[in-house]
Amino acid sequence: MEKKKVLKKEKSIQDQVLSEVKNNLIVLAVIYLVVGLVMVIAPASVSNIVCYIVALLLIALGVSGAVTYMRSVVRTPFINLTLFMSILFIIFGVYIYASPEVFASFVPLVIGIFLLLDSANKVQLAFNLKEYNYEDWWHTLIIAIIIFGFGVFLVANPFTMVTLFIRIMGIMLIVDGCSNLLTLYNYYKM
C-alpha cells in the first residue's frame, strides 16, 4: 500500500514537470514565431531597435563614467582617461541614436572592404601562379573575381545585407518555433 502511494506521488510530480515543460515550450514557440515574423516583415525596424539599444547603453556608460569622474577626489591619469572615454561614449551613443542606419551598415561595410583587399591579393596570387606555369592558376582568379563581387555588393549595399541577415534569423526563429509546436503535438499524440 505504501509503495502505491509513493508511485502515485512520483507520477504526480512527473505529470507536473511535464506540464511545466509543455507550457514553457508553448510560450517559447509563440515568442519565436512572433519575433521571427517581425524580423521577416520589418527587418529595418529590428535593426533600428538594436541600434537604439546600443546607443542608450553607450550613453548610460558614458554618463556613469562622467559621474565617477565628478565624484573622484584624486585626479589620476586613469580617472582623467575615464572622463575622456565617457565623453566619447556619449558622443558615439548620440550619433548612433541619431543615425542608426549608419551604425547598422558599418559591419557589412568593413567586411566588404576586407573582401575587396583580399580579392586584390588573390588576383596577384593568380598571376604569380601563372608566371610559375601552374596549370590551374585560373581557379584562383575566378575565386578572386567572385570575392571581389561580394565585396563590391557589401560596400555598395551594406544596409541591404543587414536586413537580409535579420530576415534569415527571423526565418530560423519561425522554423524553431514551429518545430517546438510540432514536437509537443507529436509527444502528446502518443
N, C-alpha and C positions, 0 to 999 in steps of 0.2 A: 504494500500500500504506500509506503514511504517512497519507494522507487518511482511509482507512478506520479506522485506529487512533484518529485524532482524533475522527471522527464517533461511533465506538463509545464513546469516553470521555465525550463530550458527552451521548450518550444515557444512559449510566450515571449521570452527575451529575443529569440531568433526572429519571430514574426515582427517584433517591434523594430529590431535593427534593419530588417529587410524593408519595412515600411519607410523608415527614415532614409535609407539609401534610395528607394524609389522616388520619394519626394524630392530629395536633393538632385537626382538625375533629371527629373522633370523640370525643376526650376532652372538648372544649368542649361538644359536643352533649349528652353524658352529664351533664356538670356542670349545664348549663342545664336539662335535664329534671329532675334530682334537686332542684336548688334551686327550680325552678318548682313542682314538686309539693309540696314542703314549704311554700312560700309560699301555695299554694292550700289545702292541707289544714289548716295550722296558722298562720294569719297573726298571731294574738296572740303566739305564741311567737317568731316572727321579729321582731315589734315589740319585744318584751321584750329579745331578744338585742341588737338595735341600741341600745336604751336602756342596757343594761348596759355595752356597749362605750363609749358616750358618757360614762357615769358614770365608768368606770375611767380614761378619758382625762382627764377633768376632775380627778379625784383625783390622777392622776400629775402633771398640770400644776401643780396646787396644791402638791404635795409638792416638786416641783422648784423652784418659786418660793420656798418656805419654806427649802429648803436653800441657795439662792442668798442669801437674806437672812441666814441664820446665818453663812455664810462671808464675807460682806462686812465689810470693815474699817471703811469710812466709811459712816455712816448719812445718806445724802442723801434728799431728798424722794422721788426716784424709787424708791430701794430700799425706803423705808417704804411706798410705794404698792404695790410688788411683794409685800410681806408681806400687805397688806390684800387685794389681789386673789387671792393664793394661798389665803388663808383662805376667801374667798367661793367660789373654785373647789372647794375641798374640801367645803364645806358643801353647795353645789349638787350636786356629784357624789354625795355620800352620800344626799341627798334623792332624786335620780333613781334611784339604785340601790335605795332602799327602796320607792319607788312609781313604777315605770316607766310605768304606765298614765297617770298624771297628765301626765308629760312627753310621752308619745306623743300624747295628746289635746290638747296645748297649741296646736299649729299649726292644726288644724281649728277650734278654739275661737276663735282670733284671726281667722281668715278669716271665720267665721260672724258675729262681732261687726262686722267691717268690712262684710259684706254687709247686715246689719241697718241700719247707719248709712247706707249707700249707698241702700238701698231707701227710707228715710225722706226722703232728699234727692230721690229721683226722684218720690215722691208729691207733694212740694211743687212740683217742676218741672211735673208733670202738671196740677196745679190752677192754676199760673201760666199754662200754655199755654191752659187752658180759659178763664181770665179774659180772655186776649187773643184769644179767639174762634178759636183754632187748632182746625180740624175733627178732626184725628187725635190729640188730646190723650190720648185713652183708650189709645192704643198704649203710651205711656209709663207710664200707670197699670198696665196689665197686666204690663208688664215689671217694674215695681216690686213688684207682688204676687208674681210668680214669684221674684224675687231675695229677697224677704222670706221666702218659703217655704224656699228653700235655706239662708238664714241661720239660720232657726229650727231646721231639721234639723241643721245643723252645730253649733249651740250646744247643742242637746238631746242629740245623739249623736256627740260628737267621736271617740270611740274606734271606733265603727262605721265611720266614714269612713276611719280609718287602716287597719282590717282590710280594707275594700273596696279601698282603694288597693293594699295589699300583694297581695291576690288578683289584681288586674288585672295588676300587674307579674309575678306568677308565671305567669299565663296567657301573657303576652308572651314570657317566657323559654321556656316549653314550646313555643310556636309557633316560636321561633327555633331551638331545639334540633332539633325535627322538620324544620325547613327545612334545617338543616345536614346531617342524615342523608339527606334526600331528594336534596339536591344531590350528595352523594357517591355515592348509589345511581345517579342518572342519569348522572353522569360516568363511573363505571366500567362502566356498562351499554353505553356507546357502543363 
